[in-house]
Amino acid sequence: MTATDAPLVRIRGLRKSFGAHQVLDGVDLDVRRGEVTVVLGPSGSGKSTLLRSVNHLERPDAGFVQVGEEIIGYRYQDGRLHELAHRAITRQRARVGMVFQQFNLFPHLTVLDNLVEAPVAVHGVPKKQAAARARALLERVGLAGREGAYPRQLSGGQQQRVAIARALAMEPELLLFDEPTSALDPELVGEVLAVMKDLADGGMTMIVVTHEIGFAREVADTVVFLDGGRIIESGPPGDVLDNPRHDRARAFLAAVL
C-alpha cells in the first residue's frame, strides 16, 4: 500500500433518511490516499447509501463528503453549503469511479465502446487515445481480445471486470465498489477479487462494500462495521474481524465466517 497521512476522503456527520427511516445517522470516516477501506454490515445497515453519498448519487440530509480539496456536490460560501449545478457535480463524479452489483454495462455497445464513451464525452479525450487506453485496461483485467464482444456474450465475472475497466478509464482518484461479487456465481467471484487485489497492490484508493471476509482480511487497511446507519466498529482487519467489541458485529461475523 502507498497510503499517506492526509485523508483523501473525509466524511463528517453524514445523515440520510428516506421518509421516517433514518439510513445514515451521523457517519464520520476518513480514507487515506492509497488505502483500502472495507465496509461490512447487515442488510439495511446503510452501506450502499453511504457509498452512493460519496459521489452524490444520494443527496445527504446533513453532513458532507470531501474528496481531496472539494466537498462533493456543494461549494462552501458565506458559512453555508450551496448545492452545485448538475454539470459541476458530473465533473466531480469523474474523479470517483463506482462499480455496482449489477454491472450496468450498455448492452447495445461493444466492450471497447463501453470503455471509450465516458472519457470522450466527459473529458473530451480523442477517441483514438481513449481506445488505446481502453485496450490497455482490458489487458490489465484479463480481457485482451474481447474488445468487440457485447456484454451478453460475456460471463458475469467478465462483465464485472469490464465494469471495473470502465471505471478506471476515467482515471479516478477513488474507486467505490458496491458488493461487486454478490451477483456472480461462486466460481466467478475469485476472478473479480483478483483484479481488485491487483488495484489495491497498485495503490488505488478504494472503499469496498462486500461480504467477502477473506478479501477484507487480506486486502483491507481498515475494516468498518456499519449497523443502523452508524459505524460501531472500525480498525485493522485483525482487530475488527477477530476481536470485535460490539455484540452486533460479533453476531454478524459469527454468521458469515
Secondary structure, 3 states (H helix, E strand, C coil): CCCCCCEEEEEEEEEEEECCEEEEEEEEEEEECCCEEEEECCCCCCHHHHHHHHCCCCCCCEEEEEECCEECCEEEECCEEEECCHHHHHHHHCCEEEECCCCCCCCCCCHHHHHHHHHHHHHCCCHHHHHHHHHHHHHHCCCCCCCCCCHHHCCHHHHHHHHHHHHHCCCCCEEEEECCCCCCCHHHHHHHHHHHHHHHHCCCEEEEECCCHHHHHHHCCEEEEEECCEEEEEECHHHHHHCCCCHHHHHHHHHHC
